[in-house]
Amino acid sequence: MTEPADAESLIRARMPRWPAETVRIDRGVGRVLAETIRAERDEPPFDRATMDGIAIAHADWASGVRRFRILGVQPAGAPPLALTRPGECVRIMTGAACPRGADTIVPTERLEIRGTEAAIDATEVNARQFIHARGSDGRGGDTLLVPGVRLGPAEIAVLAGAGRAQTSVAIVPRVAAISTGDELVDPGEPVEPYQIRSSNDFAIEASLHRSGLANITRTRLKDDPDTMLTAIRALHESHDALILSGGVSAGDFDFVPSVLKSLGAELVFHRIRQRPGRPMWFGVSKAQKPIFALPGNPVSTLVCLTRYVAPALRYAAGRPDEPPERVRLTERVVGPAEFTYFLPVKLSSSGDGVALAEPRPTNTSGDFVSLAGTHGFVELPAGTHEAGKVARLFRW
């Protein structure tokens, strides 16, 4: 059996990098940037007033001038006016370009304005006060964003500020979520006492849609090798990756490994030394498309999806690794003696910067109901762990 860390490395080594496409920036929220964004010009591109008031030459103030003749008004978005003689000023609005010859703003609250004259009522005026200096935020050509950044509101603002109406982003891959099993019935359909509802495909779709990692097609297949072979071949042709759930263990009706072999898929590993989720299968097709075959028990499916599939899809999109999150167990945990243990937990605040993780073990790996209200699971080495142990958290 493969160790969890080795499984993660083996998957990453065989993952492709998704190609890029160009989108309008208003359609880019949540997408992963695929290009370097540089500043279009200095930011701000001019000396910018940060207060309403008057713009003066500080040398006039320093020479004793306290009353200034108003030349005009400088609104935001208008070409800058110019001071031509000592003792002149311009009424200026917040965000406006500083007039030529002016280097200081005196705010309205410190002025007495009568007609065309402004008198300064202040004991101190500092040179360049209330001016957002040109280029103080960045210079033209500076790197603003790098590939791998997921675009949120701040990043969209940066793109707009750099004059970019469009940008290059990694595609959102088309991923088929395939649940296998004769016992599965979709929600809303009549169900017999010996059947169960199909939930894994919905959980896979919810997880990957929420994180922006994939556009999902849900499919349910019966335990028939010929039917599975035909359907999986077609789904492979129309999708960038496959995620199967169920039929991957060693039972008489676990046809997935043999079907994938018939399709010509290359096996990378089958079975991981972990609980739950030991039977997981990973391989790549002849077209080098990744195929994840997860155990069918719902807890195993969600654990393997979170621990292996989602990080692999983030990597393929060019997103950087997320920093590990650590939590502290609130009670003693007796784990399996020979397997890495993935234990669901509910988090609470500790007050010292490390969250507390309350173990919420499931009844079995089919007990997905117990996962409601949990925040994720911790990864624990084989054996017993005392309360207070710090462990890595994987959020659902």
Beta strands, then each sheet from edge to edge (+ up, - down):
strand 1: 20-24
strand 2: 37-38
strand 3: 48-49
strand 4: 53-56
strand 5: 67-74
strand 6: 88-92
strand 7: 104-107
strand 8: 111-114
strand 9: 117-120
strand 10: 131-132
strand 11: 143-145
strand 12: 166-170
strand 13: 174-180
strand 14: 184-185
strand 15: 196-197
strand 16: 215-221
strand 17: 241-245
strand 18: 266-270
strand 19: 274-275
strand 20: 281-284
strand 21: 290-294
strand 22: 325-329
strand 23: 333-334
strand 24: 340-348
strand 25: 355-359
strand 26: 376-380
strand 27: 384-385
strand 28: 390-395
sheet 1: 1+ 12-
sheet 2: 2+ 11-
sheet 3: 3+ 10-
sheet 4: 7+ 4- 6+ 5+ 9- 8+
sheet 5: 16+ 13+ 17+ 21+ 20- 18+
sheet 6: 14+ 15+
sheet 7: 19+ 24+ 25- 22- 28+ 26-
sheet 8: 23+ 27-
end
